[in-house]
Amino acid sequence: MSIPDIIIAVDGYSSTGKSTFAKMVAAEFGFLYLDSGAMYRGVALCALEAGLAHEDATFDEQGLQALLPSLELHFRREEGATKLFLGDRCIEGEIRTLGVSKFASPVSALPFVRHFVDDKLHGFSAGGRVIMDGRDIGTTVFPNAEVKIFMTAEPAERARRRYEEHLAKGENVTLEEVRANLEERDYRDSHRETSPLRQAADAYVLDNTHMTLHEELVWMLGLLQGKFGLLESPGLSW
């Protein structure tokens, strides 16, 4: 099946599986995957390591603004996956901890940080054939994306998924802590002044509360076939 060179924007709430979905679609249909949330987490990690993040999730904004131009954040394909690097250092694991998650939404609300990340993402996606997930990809970063998807799932299910992710990493957290973190991030992301989380008017809604990954992939295949008039169906890889 020949899919044109397009940009696919995937937005939605925390722990709806946006990254998993986007990576799966990228692998299945030959797209470059970019994780905008990883970029914000990377900035948050750098702010923490530079002593520019405070316990109340605020920042030394002047110091952070001065730090940004020196941050060599970029994606690299490694071991079959797209991972975030800071220079030659892979920080993919470090940015997924609950400690960094606490600062991800607050740092993403800073306009100068969003400008920094948006510039990086536009550079990475030059030429199209990219799938990118985040919270404002279809509304702000790529408002003209050919395909926009908004992912959602029931709050209890999202908390369960994230809790199990932390347990798998050996992190000592409670389900209540994880759910509180998700609720706080949802509120911050939806109410920030700069590029708030919201569903684009032309986005296709994917509620995956009760869906398997294979069902999500079949859903995506149907969307692409219908939108671009593609009749032939490829053999899915799994």
C-alpha positions as CSV (number, residue, x, y, z in Angstrom):
1,M,0.0,0.0,0.0
2,S,1.5,3.3,-1.1
3,I,0.9,6.0,1.5
4,P,1.8,9.6,0.4
5,D,4.5,11.6,2.2
6,I,2.4,13.1,4.9
7,I,2.6,14.3,8.5
8,I,0.5,12.5,11.1
9,A,-0.2,14.4,14.3
10,V,-1.1,12.4,17.4
11,D,-2.4,14.3,20.4
12,G,-4.2,13.3,23.6
13,Y,-4.1,12.8,27.3
14,S,-1.3,11.3,29.4
15,S,-1.0,7.5,29.4
16,T,-3.3,7.0,26.5
17,G,-0.5,5.2,24.7
18,K,0.3,7.9,22.2
19,S,3.9,7.1,21.9
20,T,3.3,3.3,21.7
21,F,0.7,3.9,19.0
22,A,2.9,6.3,17.0
23,K,5.9,4.0,17.2
24,M,3.8,1.1,16.0
25,V,2.4,3.1,13.1
26,A,5.8,4.4,12.2
27,A,7.3,0.8,12.1
28,E,4.3,-0.6,10.2
29,F,4.0,2.1,7.5
30,G,7.5,3.4,7.2
31,F,7.3,6.8,8.9
32,L,9.9,8.6,11.0
33,Y,8.7,8.7,14.6
34,L,9.2,11.9,16.7
35,D,8.2,12.1,20.4
36,S,7.6,15.8,21.3
37,G,6.9,14.9,24.9
38,A,10.4,13.4,25.2
39,M,11.8,16.7,24.2
40,Y,10.0,18.5,27.0
41,R,11.1,15.7,29.4
42,G,14.6,16.2,28.2
43,V,14.5,19.9,28.9
44,A,13.1,19.2,32.4
45,L,15.9,16.7,33.1
46,C,18.5,19.2,32.0
47,A,16.9,21.9,34.2
48,L,17.0,19.5,37.2
49,E,20.6,18.6,36.6
50,A,21.6,22.3,36.2
51,G,19.9,23.2,39.5
52,L,17.3,25.3,37.7
53,A,14.2,23.4,38.8
54,H,12.6,24.1,42.2
55,E,10.8,21.7,44.4
56,D,7.4,23.4,43.7
57,A,7.9,22.7,40.0
58,T,8.9,26.2,39.1
59,F,12.1,27.2,37.3
60,D,14.8,29.7,37.3
61,E,13.5,31.0,34.0
62,Q,16.4,33.3,33.2
63,G,18.9,30.6,33.8
64,L,16.8,28.0,31.8
65,Q,16.5,30.4,28.9
66,A,20.3,30.9,28.8
67,L,20.8,27.1,29.0
68,L,18.5,26.1,26.1
69,P,20.8,27.1,23.2
70,S,23.5,24.8,24.5
71,L,21.3,21.7,24.7
72,E,22.1,19.2,22.0
73,L,18.8,17.3,22.2
74,H,18.2,15.0,19.2
75,F,16.6,11.7,18.3
76,R,18.6,8.6,17.2
77,R,17.5,5.3,15.9
78,E,19.0,2.6,18.2
79,E,18.1,-1.0,18.7
80,G,15.1,-0.7,16.5
81,A,13.7,2.3,18.5
82,T,13.8,6.1,18.3
83,K,15.5,7.4,21.5
84,L,16.3,10.8,22.8
85,F,19.9,11.8,23.2
86,L,21.7,14.7,24.9
87,G,24.8,14.9,22.8
88,D,26.2,11.3,22.8
89,R,24.3,10.4,26.0
90,C,21.1,8.4,25.8
91,I,18.6,9.8,28.3
92,E,15.6,7.8,27.2
93,G,15.4,5.9,30.5
94,E,16.1,8.9,32.7
95,I,13.3,11.1,31.2
96,R,10.6,8.4,31.9
97,T,10.9,8.5,35.7
98,L,8.2,10.0,38.0
99,G,10.7,12.5,39.3
100,V,11.1,14.0,35.8
101,S,7.4,13.6,35.0
102,K,6.6,16.1,37.8
103,F,8.4,18.8,35.9
104,A,7.4,17.9,32.3
105,S,4.1,19.8,32.2
106,P,5.4,22.9,34.1
107,V,8.4,23.3,31.8
108,S,6.2,22.8,28.7
109,A,4.0,25.7,29.8
110,L,6.9,28.2,29.4
111,P,6.6,29.9,26.0
112,F,10.3,30.1,25.4
113,V,10.6,26.4,26.0
114,R,7.8,25.7,23.6
115,H,9.4,27.9,20.9
116,F,12.7,26.0,21.4
117,V,11.1,22.6,21.1
118,D,8.9,23.6,18.1
119,D,11.9,24.8,16.2
120,K,13.7,21.5,16.9
121,L,10.6,19.5,15.8
122,H,10.2,21.4,12.6
123,G,13.8,20.8,11.8
124,F,13.5,17.0,12.5
125,S,10.4,16.7,10.3
126,A,11.6,18.5,7.2
127,G,10.4,16.6,4.1
128,G,7.3,15.1,5.6
129,R,6.6,11.4,6.2
130,V,6.6,11.9,9.9
131,I,4.4,10.8,12.7
132,M,4.7,12.8,15.9
133,D,2.8,12.7,19.2
134,G,2.3,15.2,21.9
135,R,-0.3,17.5,23.2
136,D,-0.5,20.4,20.7
137,I,0.9,18.8,17.5
138,G,-2.3,19.1,15.5
139,T,-3.3,22.5,16.9
140,T,0.0,24.4,17.1
141,V,3.1,22.6,15.9
142,F,1.6,21.2,12.7
143,P,-1.9,22.7,12.2
144,N,-1.8,21.7,8.5
145,A,-0.9,18.0,9.2
146,E,-2.7,15.8,6.7
147,V,-3.9,13.4,9.4
148,K,-4.7,14.4,13.0
149,I,-5.6,11.9,15.7
150,F,-6.7,12.7,19.3
151,M,-6.3,9.8,21.7
152,T,-8.2,9.3,24.9
153,A,-9.0,6.6,27.5
154,E,-10.8,6.4,30.8
155,P,-8.8,7.9,33.7
156,A,-8.7,4.7,35.8
157,E,-7.3,2.8,32.9
158,R,-4.7,5.4,32.1
159,A,-3.6,5.4,35.8
160,R,-3.3,1.6,35.8
161,R,-1.2,1.7,32.6
162,R,1.2,4.3,34.0
163,Y,1.4,2.6,37.4
164,E,2.4,-0.7,35.8
165,E,5.0,1.0,33.7
166,H,6.6,2.4,36.9
167,L,6.5,-1.0,38.7
168,A,8.2,-2.6,35.7
169,K,11.0,-0.2,36.1
170,G,11.3,-1.0,39.8
171,E,10.1,2.4,40.9
172,N,8.5,2.5,44.4
173,V,5.2,4.5,43.7
174,T,1.6,4.0,44.6
175,L,-1.4,3.9,42.2
176,E,-2.8,7.0,44.1
177,E,0.5,8.9,43.4
178,V,0.4,8.0,39.7
179,R,-3.3,9.0,39.3
180,A,-2.7,12.3,41.1
181,N,0.2,13.0,38.8
182,L,-1.9,12.3,35.7
183,E,-4.7,14.5,37.0
184,E,-2.3,17.4,37.7
185,R,-0.7,17.0,34.2
186,D,-4.1,16.9,32.5
187,Y,-5.2,20.1,34.3
188,R,-1.9,21.9,33.6
189,D,-1.8,20.9,30.0
190,S,-5.5,21.9,29.4
191,H,-5.3,25.2,31.2
192,R,-1.9,26.6,30.2
193,E,-1.9,29.9,28.3
194,T,0.4,28.8,25.6
195,S,-0.8,26.0,23.3
196,P,-3.2,24.2,25.7
197,L,-4.1,20.6,25.2
198,R,-7.3,20.4,23.1
199,Q,-8.8,18.3,20.3
200,A,-8.3,19.8,16.8
201,A,-11.6,20.3,15.0
202,D,-10.5,18.0,12.2
203,A,-9.0,15.3,14.4
204,Y,-10.1,11.7,14.4
205,V,-10.8,10.5,18.0
206,L,-9.3,7.2,19.1
207,D,-10.6,6.0,22.5
208,N,-8.5,2.9,23.2
209,T,-9.8,2.1,26.7
210,H,-10.8,-1.4,25.7
211,M,-8.6,-1.8,22.5
212,T,-5.6,-4.0,21.9
213,L,-2.6,-2.7,20.1
214,H,-3.5,-4.8,17.0
215,E,-7.0,-3.3,17.0
216,E,-5.5,0.2,17.1
217,L,-3.3,-0.7,14.1
218,V,-6.3,-2.0,12.2
219,W,-8.2,1.2,13.1
220,M,-5.3,3.3,11.7
221,L,-5.2,1.2,8.5
222,G,-8.9,1.8,7.9
223,L,-8.4,5.5,8.5
224,L,-5.6,5.7,5.9
225,Q,-7.4,3.6,3.4
226,G,-10.6,5.7,3.7
227,K,-8.8,9.1,3.7
228,F,-6.5,8.4,0.7
229,G,-8.6,6.0,-1.3
230,L,-6.2,3.1,-0.9
231,L,-7.8,-0.1,-1.9
232,E,-5.0,-2.7,-1.4
233,S,-4.3,-3.8,2.2
234,P,-0.8,-4.7,3.3
235,G,-0.2,-7.8,5.4
236,L,0.2,-6.4,8.9
237,S,3.4,-7.5,10.7
238,W,1.6,-9.0,13.6
